[in-house]
Amino acid sequence: MKADLEVKLIHDGRHWVICYQTLQVRGRTLPELDQNLAECLRERGDFPAASQVTVFMGFDFETLPTWLRQYAYHYFNRYVLLRL
C-alpha cells in the first residue's frame, strides 16, 4: 500500500505522538490521534480540501528497551486512511 504521508509514531507514557518534520500531533487514544492529525493536516493545507490521505505510522523502535526489541520487530506499524 502506498502512503501519501509517512510519520514516526511513539508513545510517551500518556499519549500517542506523531512526529514528522515540524509537525507533532498527540492523542490519548489512537482514534483521537487520527482525528487530531486530520484536523492538523486540514489547517496546514498540505493536501487539498475533502481529499483522502493514506498515512503510514511507523513505530519508533528506539523507544523500546533494547532487550525487548528482538521480540517486537513487528510492533507497531499502522496504515490509516484520513478524510480531510
N, C-alpha and C positions, 0 to 999 in steps of 0.2 A: 504494500500500500504506500502510495506516495503522499508525503506530508507537505502542506503549504508552509508550515512553521515547525521547527524543531527546538524544543526548550529543555532545560535541565530541571529535574524535579527532586526536591528534598523534603524531609520532614524535620522541623526544628524542635520537636518535642511537644508542641502545641498546635502548630499549623502546617499544612502542606504549602510549600513555597515553590513558585516557578521563577526561574532566573533566565533571562535572555537579553543580552546586550544591556541596555539601560532600563529594561522592563523588569519589574519584580511584582508579582501578584501573590496574595495569600488567601487561604481559606481554611476554616477549621475542618471541613469535610471535603471530599473530592467533588461532590456536586456544587458546593459553594465555591470552590476553587474554579471550576469550569465556568460558572456564572460570572464570577469576578473577572476572569480572563476575557470572556466575550464582551463584557462592558468596557474593559480597558482597550481592547482592540477597536471597538466601535468609536470610542473617544479619540484614540490616536489617529484613526483614519488610515491605517496601514493597508486595509482591504476595503473594497467597495461596499457600500451600504447594502444590506439584505443579502450578502453573499454567504456561502458556506465555506468554512475554513477547517481543514484537517490538521490537527495538531498532534505531533508525536512528543510525548513526555517521557524522556529517558531518565531513569532514576540515577542519581549520582552515587555510585558505589563507594566513593571516598568517605561518605558519611557513616558507613557501616564499620564496625570494628574489624580489624584485619583478619582475625581468626574466623569470623562469620562469613566473609566474602566467598570462600570456597563452596559454601552451601547455598548461596543466594545469587548465583550467576544470572538467574532469570528474573530476579526480584528488582524491580517492579517497574516495568515499562508499560505504557498505555497509549492508545490512539483515541482521540476524541474528535467528534465532528461538531463544530460550533456553528450556530446560525446567528449571524450578526444582524 
